[in-house]
Amino acid sequence: MPQPFKNEPSRMPCNDLPVRLPVMLPLKPECHGHSRKPVQPKNVCWDDPRTPPDWSPISPAKSRKFPSTDSGFARLLGAQFEEEARNKEEKEHFTCQICFMDQKLDEGVNLDCGHITCNECFGAYIEVKIREKCVTVQEMVCPMPKCFCPITEHQVMGSVQGTPLLDRFLDTRAELYRPDNPIEKHCRCPCGEAIIVESARSEGFIKCPTCKEEVCYKCQERHAGVPCAEFWQWRKENDKAQQAFEELMSEQGWKSCPVCQAPTEKSFGCNYMTCASATCRGCTHFCYICGDKLTHMEHFLHFPDGLFRDACQNKRFEGDESSPDFWMQLWRMFQAVRG
């Protein structure tokens, strides 16, 4: 039988004695320089029934292991990254609404209406407008159908900067300028100088500051001391050149524009005419048969028998289809179109 420890009271049954065991926790590395290795208790009698037979030092806490990344979550995350990259790339590119080509965002022109075109298409559109003298605020608009958003002067000048079209654009816009104030009138002297008169008068003469010529405020002609009615009557009776030209127009079958009275000759094509004079600038359309002014909606409605026949709603075809002249006229038109 084992002997009790020194100075230890006599043994008691294990069932009646509370068990108190020393628990040696590992020390932290920063605590007094001790290592994390637990200290073994000394002077322990392993045969003592108070000592558990399977007692062992408490091991340090093991590091927690996280489960590996799930493959499905990884695929979802990768798809999200690809979508964000694709959206970012789409924001940096756009599709030109004229040529339908994908372009970089910094290579396009964003109009105030929201339509975006590439620099090449926008420059070609502006060039056509300038060459046709359609440079007013009402004419220089967005190229998209049924969109009348005006193109700013800064955008036009940026497109033609460094080219001869810039000076042509500025000169044409100054030539076609008309004051918004109803009491002001934009008069043009025969020398080409533009004069803005800030007056509500309806008659009188204006002296050009450049050539010193006096022009009529009402008709913008030079007839100092003579009323407008007498001047035009005299001009009609004595202008032989004008009379000869009117006779020539009648012989050749030429027509006059219903707006600016500019003479027009149709060499080939249909009877829907577009006046390209400096006054109308392609904004006036008329019938070559009856001379009435037409709109885009009347392009085909005004010619029920066809655009290429000499008949319209106001004047029916008077020729006989069985006559040689009728078929000869159609043959000439065919040859003209064929080139």
Secondary structure, 3 states (H helix, E strand, C coil): CCCCCCCCCCCCCCCCCCCCCCCCCCCCCCCCCCCCCCCCCCCCCCCCCCCCCCCCCCCCCCCCCCCCCCHHHHHHHHHHHHHHHHHHHHHCEEECCCCCCEEEHHHEEECCCCCEEEHHHHHHHHHHHHHCCCCCCCCCECCCCCCCCECCHHHHHHHCCCCHHHHHHHHHHHHCCCCCCCCEEEEECCCCCEEEEECCCCCCEEECCCCCCEEECCCCCCCCCCCHHHHHHHHHHHCHHHHHHHHHHHHHCCEECCCCCCEECCCCCCCEEEECCCCCCCCEEEECCCCCEECCCHHHHCCCCCCCCCCCCCCCCCCCCCCHHHHHHHHHHHHHHHC
